[in-house]
Amino acid sequence: MDWKNDPELRALWEDFVGSLPDRRKKLLAATDPNEMQIIAHNLAGVAETYGFPNLSKTAAELDDFLALELQKIRLGKIPHLISRSSETSLVSSRGSRTRSPRARI
């Protein structure tokens, strides 16, 4: 793309470059890993489009890292969920066993 000679493309390029400080602030201020990943993912795609391959690569690496970390977090919850599920079924089965015959009347 001819960012230098096409006035419309040049304006888009300048808007993107102008948005970089705000994107950086949002990324640094984000406390939710999901939000961080969305910002990094979007930046990785758009940076390449506007001719910033190094920025795109760095943002893509951050996106990949966060995706793996989020996957670990989600996978780490599985034993807890299984345990909770087992406890719930155990309570249900105990409850049905402890009912007195009078409860059926």
C-alpha positions as protocol buffer text, in pm:
chain_id: "A"
residue {
  index: 1
  type: MET
  ca { x: 0 y: 0 z: 0 }
}
residue {
  index: 2
  type: ASP
  ca { x: 117 y: 346 z: -75 }
}
residue {
  index: 3
  type: TRP
  ca { x: 86 y: 511 z: 267 }
}
residue {
  index: 4
  type: LYS
  ca { x: 298 y: 809 z: 165 }
}
residue {
  index: 5
  type: ASN
  ca { x: 137 y: 917 z: -160 }
}
residue {
  index: 6
  type: ASP
  ca { x: -231 y: 833 z: -115 }
}
residue {
  index: 7
  type: PRO
  ca { x: -388 y: 1104 z: 106 }
}
residue {
  index: 8
  type: GLU
  ca { x: -669 y: 878 z: 234 }
}
residue {
  index: 9
  type: LEU
  ca { x: -430 y: 597 z: 322 }
}
residue {
  index: 10
  type: ARG
  ca { x: -189 y: 846 z: 477 }
}
residue {
  index: 11
  type: ALA
  ca { x: -470 y: 980 z: 699 }
}
residue {
  index: 12
  type: LEU
  ca { x: -557 y: 626 z: 811 }
}
residue {
  index: 13
  type: TRP
  ca { x: -192 y: 553 z: 882 }
}
residue {
  index: 14
  type: GLU
  ca { x: -157 y: 873 z: 1086 }
}
residue {
  index: 15
  type: ASP
  ca { x: -472 y: 790 z: 1281 }
}
residue {
  index: 16
  type: PHE
  ca { x: -330 y: 449 z: 1365 }
}
residue {
  index: 17
  type: VAL
  ca { x: 6 y: 591 z: 1471 }
}
residue {
  index: 18
  type: GLY
  ca { x: -177 y: 851 z: 1678 }
}
residue {
  index: 19
  type: SER
  ca { x: -376 y: 575 z: 1850 }
}
residue {
  index: 20
  type: LEU
  ca { x: -68 y: 383 z: 1964 }
}
residue {
  index: 21
  type: PRO
  ca { x: -11 y: 571 z: 2293 }
}
residue {
  index: 22
  type: ASP
  ca { x: -374 y: 515 z: 2392 }
}
residue {
  index: 23
  type: ARG
  ca { x: -356 y: 148 z: 2297 }
}
residue {
  index: 24
  type: ARG
  ca { x: -43 y: 114 z: 2510 }
}
residue {
  index: 25
  type: LYS
  ca { x: -212 y: 283 z: 2806 }
}
residue {
  index: 26
  type: LYS
  ca { x: -514 y: 53 z: 2776 }
}
residue {
  index: 27
  type: LEU
  ca { x: -294 y: -253 z: 2759 }
}
residue {
  index: 28
  type: LEU
  ca { x: -90 y: -149 z: 3064 }
}
residue {
  index: 29
  type: ALA
  ca { x: -402 y: -50 z: 3260 }
}
residue {
  index: 30
  type: ALA
  ca { x: -591 y: -371 z: 3184 }
}
residue {
  index: 31
  type: THR
  ca { x: -630 y: -598 z: 3483 }
}
residue {
  index: 32
  type: ASP
  ca { x: -832 y: -868 z: 3313 }
}
residue {
  index: 33
  type: PRO
  ca { x: -622 y: -1113 z: 3108 }
}
residue {
  index: 34
  type: ASN
  ca { x: -910 y: -1153 z: 2861 }
}
residue {
  index: 35
  type: GLU
  ca { x: -911 y: -779 z: 2797 }
}
residue {
  index: 36
  type: MET
  ca { x: -532 y: -780 z: 2759 }
}
residue {
  index: 37
  type: GLN
  ca { x: -553 y: -1060 z: 2506 }
}
residue {
  index: 38
  type: ILE
  ca { x: -818 y: -880 z: 2300 }
}
residue {
  index: 39
  type: ILE
  ca { x: -607 y: -564 z: 2288 }
}
residue {
  index: 40
  type: ALA
  ca { x: -293 y: -758 z: 2194 }
}
residue {
  index: 41
  type: HIS
  ca { x: -476 y: -963 z: 1932 }
}
residue {
  index: 42
  type: ASN
  ca { x: -627 y: -656 z: 1767 }
}
residue {
  index: 43
  type: LEU
  ca { x: -297 y: -472 z: 1773 }
}
residue {
  index: 44
  type: ALA
  ca { x: -115 y: -768 z: 1618 }
}
residue {
  index: 45
  type: GLY
  ca { x: -350 y: -769 z: 1321 }
}
residue {
  index: 46
  type: VAL
  ca { x: -376 y: -398 z: 1259 }
}
residue {
  index: 47
  type: ALA
  ca { x: -4 y: -325 z: 1311 }
}
residue {
  index: 48
  type: GLU
  ca { x: 86 y: -562 z: 1029 }
}
residue {
  index: 49
  type: THR
  ca { x: -169 y: -395 z: 804 }
}
residue {
  index: 50
  type: TYR
  ca { x: -21 y: -51 z: 869 }
}
residue {
  index: 51
  type: GLY
  ca { x: 335 y: -163 z: 806 }
}
residue {
  index: 52
  type: PHE
  ca { x: 467 y: -230 z: 1154 }
}
residue {
  index: 53
  type: PRO
  ca { x: 578 y: -595 z: 1137 }
}
residue {
  index: 54
  type: ASN
  ca { x: 789 y: -583 z: 1455 }
}
residue {
  index: 55
  type: LEU
  ca { x: 504 y: -437 z: 1658 }
}
residue {
  index: 56
  type: SER
  ca { x: 270 y: -695 z: 1506 }
}
residue {
  index: 57
  type: LYS
  ca { x: 507 y: -978 z: 1597 }
}
residue {
  index: 58
  type: THR
  ca { x: 546 y: -856 z: 1955 }
}
residue {
  index: 59
  type: ALA
  ca { x: 171 y: -811 z: 1999 }
}
residue {
  index: 60
  type: ALA
  ca { x: 110 y: -1158 z: 1849 }
}
residue {
  index: 61
  type: GLU
  ca { x: 358 y: -1311 z: 2096 }
}
residue {
  index: 62
  type: LEU
  ca { x: 176 y: -1140 z: 2382 }
}
residue {
  index: 63
  type: ASP
  ca { x: -156 y: -1260 z: 2243 }
}
residue {
  index: 64
  type: ASP
  ca { x: -26 y: -1618 z: 2224 }
}
residue {
  index: 65
  type: PHE
  ca { x: 120 y: -1601 z: 2575 }
}
residue {
  index: 66
  type: LEU
  ca { x: -204 y: -1469 z: 2721 }
}
residue {
  index: 67
  type: ALA
  ca { x: -407 y: -1731 z: 2534 }
}
residue {
  index: 68
  type: LEU
  ca { x: -193 y: -2006 z: 2691 }
}
residue {
  index: 69
  type: GLU
  ca { x: -215 y: -1850 z: 3037 }
}
residue {
  index: 70
  type: LEU
  ca { x: -592 y: -1818 z: 3009 }
}
residue {
  index: 71
  type: GLN
  ca { x: -612 y: -2180 z: 2899 }
}
residue {
  index: 72
  type: LYS
  ca { x: -406 y: -2284 z: 3205 }
}
residue {
  index: 73
  type: ILE
  ca { x: -638 y: -2084 z: 3430 }
}
residue {
  index: 74
  type: ARG
  ca { x: -943 y: -2248 z: 3278 }
}
residue {
  index: 75
  type: LEU
  ca { x: -790 y: -2596 z: 3295 }
}
residue {
  index: 76
  type: GLY
  ca { x: -686 y: -2533 z: 3653 }
}
residue {
  index: 77
  type: LYS
  ca { x: -1050 y: -2485 z: 3746 }
}
residue {
  index: 78
  type: ILE
  ca { x: -1151 y: -2831 z: 3624 }
}
residue {
  index: 79
  type: PRO
  ca { x: -1051 y: -3025 z: 3940 }
}
residue {
  index: 80
  type: HIS
  ca { x: -1241 y: -2774 z: 4154 }
}
residue {
  index: 81
  type: LEU
  ca { x: -1548 y: -2801 z: 3933 }
}
residue {
  index: 82
  type: ILE
  ca { x: -1531 y: -3181 z: 3938 }
}
residue {
  index: 83
  type: SER
  ca { x: -1491 y: -3177 z: 4314 }
}
residue {
  index: 84
  type: ARG
  ca { x: -1784 y: -2940 z: 4350 }
}
residue {
  index: 85
  type: SER
  ca { x: -1989 y: -3159 z: 4119 }
}
residue {
  index: 86
  type: SER
  ca { x: -1900 y: -3469 z: 4322 }
}
residue {
  index: 87
  type: GLU
  ca { x: -1987 y: -3297 z: 4649 }
}
residue {
  index: 88
  type: THR
  ca { x: -2320 y: -3185 z: 4506 }
}
residue {
  index: 89
  type: SER
  ca { x: -2409 y: -3534 z: 4387 }
}
residue {
  index: 90
  type: LEU
  ca { x: -2295 y: -3680 z: 4720 }
}
residue {
  index: 91
  type: VAL
  ca { x: -2516 y: -3438 z: 4911 }
}
residue {
  index: 92
  type: SER
  ca { x: -2807 y: -3521 z: 4683 }
}
residue {
  index: 93
  type: SER
  ca { x: -2759 y: -3893 z: 4728 }
}
residue {
  index: 94
  type: ARG
  ca { x: -2722 y: -3855 z: 5104 }
}
residue {
  index: 95
  type: GLY
  ca { x: -3032 y: -3644 z: 5119 }
}
residue {
  index: 96
  type: SER
  ca { x: -3237 y: -3907 z: 4941 }
}
residue {
  index: 97
  type: ARG
  ca { x: -3103 y: -4182 z: 5170 }
}
residue {
  index: 98
  type: THR
  ca { x: -3172 y: -3997 z: 5491 }
}
residue {
  index: 99
  type: ARG
  ca { x: -3535 y: -3929 z: 5418 }
}
residue {
  index: 100
  type: SER
  ca { x: -3761 y: -4108 z: 5651 }
}
residue {
  index: 101
  type: PRO
  ca { x: -4036 y: -4333 z: 5523 }
}
residue {
  index: 102
  type: ARG
  ca { x: -4287 y: -4084 z: 5662 }
}
residue {
  index: 103
  type: ALA
  ca { x: -4171 y: -3826 z: 5413 }
}
residue {
  index: 104
  type: ARG
  ca { x: -4327 y: -4035 z: 5137 }
}
residue {
  index: 105
  type: ILE
  ca { x: -4674 y: -4030 z: 5293 }
}
